[in-house]
Amino acid sequence: MIRLMSIKSKRGFSFAEVILAIAIMTFALVGILGTYLTCIALISTSQNVNAATNAATGVISEIRSTPFTQVIDDFNGMTFTVNGIPSSLGVVSIDDSVNPELLEVTVDVSWQQGGNATNSAIQLKTQVANR
């Protein structure tokens, strides 16, 4: 009798317990992998937004350093692309209809984000006055 108890006490996990443990670990790892992939996509989106914002800010800086009388002729309707963002398109719009001495400048940048071709965009607006 002592010998039988000794053999039973050394018994390992049952097959069902091992399968259940593997299923739980698989479920947890799939969740972690999904979170990891989402983070990678968010990093890409953040980099593109940053690049587009920097490009739009650069265009606004160029506009501000241009003489007021040349701004509309040089920049209204101008298009540009952003380095590092494939299929990006930037467009400059200038409105002087409210006050000819005050220009409302809008810089729009759009691009397709990721493999699912989601459209993303940023828009910066500023005003330039005749000094």
C-alpha positions in Angstrom: 0.0 0.0 0.0 2.8 2.4 0.8 4.4 1.7 -2.6 1.1 2.4 -4.5 0.7 5.8 -2.8 4.3 6.7 -3.6 3.7 6.1 -7.4 0.5 8.1 -7.4 2.0 11.1 -5.6 4.7 11.3 -8.3 2.2 11.6 -11.1 2.5 14.7 -13.4 -0.1 16.9 -15.1 -2.9 15.2 -17.0 -3.2 15.7 -20.7 -6.3 17.9 -20.2 -4.4 20.2 -17.9 -1.6 20.6 -20.3 -4.0 21.4 -23.2 -5.8 23.9 -21.0 -2.5 25.6 -20.0 -1.4 25.8 -23.7 -4.8 27.3 -24.7 -4.6 30.0 -22.0 -1.0 30.9 -23.0 -1.9 31.0 -26.7 -4.9 33.3 -25.9 -2.6 35.6 -23.9 0.1 35.7 -26.5 -2.3 36.4 -29.3 -3.6 39.4 -27.3 0.0 40.7 -26.7 0.8 40.2 -30.4 -2.3 42.2 -31.4 -1.3 45.0 -29.1 2.3 45.0 -30.5 1.0 45.3 -34.1 -1.3 48.1 -33.2 1.6 50.0 -31.5 3.7 49.6 -34.7 0.9 51.0 -36.8 0.5 54.0 -34.4 4.2 54.7 -34.5 4.0 54.8 -38.3 1.0 57.2 -38.1 2.8 59.4 -35.6 5.9 59.6 -37.8 3.8 60.6 -40.8 1.8 63.2 -38.9 5.1 64.7 -37.6 6.6 64.8 -41.1 3.5 66.3 -42.6 3.3 69.0 -39.9 7.0 69.8 -40.3 6.5 70.2 -44.1 3.5 72.4 -43.7 5.3 74.5 -41.1 8.2 74.9 -43.5 5.9 76.2 -46.2 4.3 78.6 -43.8 7.8 79.9 -42.8 8.6 80.4 -46.5 5.3 82.3 -47.0 6.1 84.6 -44.0 9.6 85.4 -45.3 8.2 86.3 -48.7 7.2 90.0 -49.4 3.5 90.4 -48.9 2.7 91.5 -52.5 4.3 88.3 -53.9 2.6 85.8 -51.5 -0.5 85.2 -53.5 1.3 84.9 -56.8 4.0 82.6 -55.5 2.1 80.3 -53.2 -1.7 80.3 -53.9 -2.5 76.8 -55.3 1.0 75.5 -54.8 1.3 71.8 -54.4 4.1 69.8 -52.8 5.0 66.3 -51.6 6.4 65.4 -48.2 9.7 63.5 -48.1 9.3 60.1 -46.5 5.6 59.8 -47.0 4.6 58.0 -50.2 1.6 59.3 -52.0 1.5 62.5 -50.0 0.1 65.8 -51.4 0.3 69.2 -49.9 -1.8 72.1 -51.1 -1.6 75.8 -50.2 -4.7 78.0 -50.3 -4.7 81.7 -49.7 -7.8 83.7 -49.1 -7.8 87.5 -49.3 -11.5 88.1 -49.8 -12.3 89.4 -46.3 -9.4 91.9 -46.1 -6.9 92.4 -48.9 -4.3 93.5 -46.2 -4.8 90.2 -44.3 -4.2 86.9 -45.9 -5.6 83.7 -44.5 -3.2 80.9 -45.4 -4.3 77.2 -45.3 -1.8 74.4 -45.8 -3.4 70.9 -46.2 -1.4 67.8 -46.4 -3.0 64.4 -47.1 -1.6 60.9 -47.6 -2.6 57.2 -47.5 -1.7 55.5 -44.3 -0.6 51.9 -44.0 -1.5 48.9 -46.0 -5.3 49.4 -45.8 -5.0 52.8 -47.6 -6.6 54.8 -44.9 -6.7 58.5 -45.9 -5.0 60.8 -43.3 -4.6 64.5 -43.3 -3.5 67.5 -41.4 -4.4 71.2 -41.8 -2.5 74.3 -40.6 -4.0 77.8 -40.8 -2.3 81.1 -40.2 -2.8 84.7 -41.1 -0.2 87.0 -42.8 -0.6 90.7 -42.6 0.8 93.4 -44.8 3.5 95.1 -42.7 
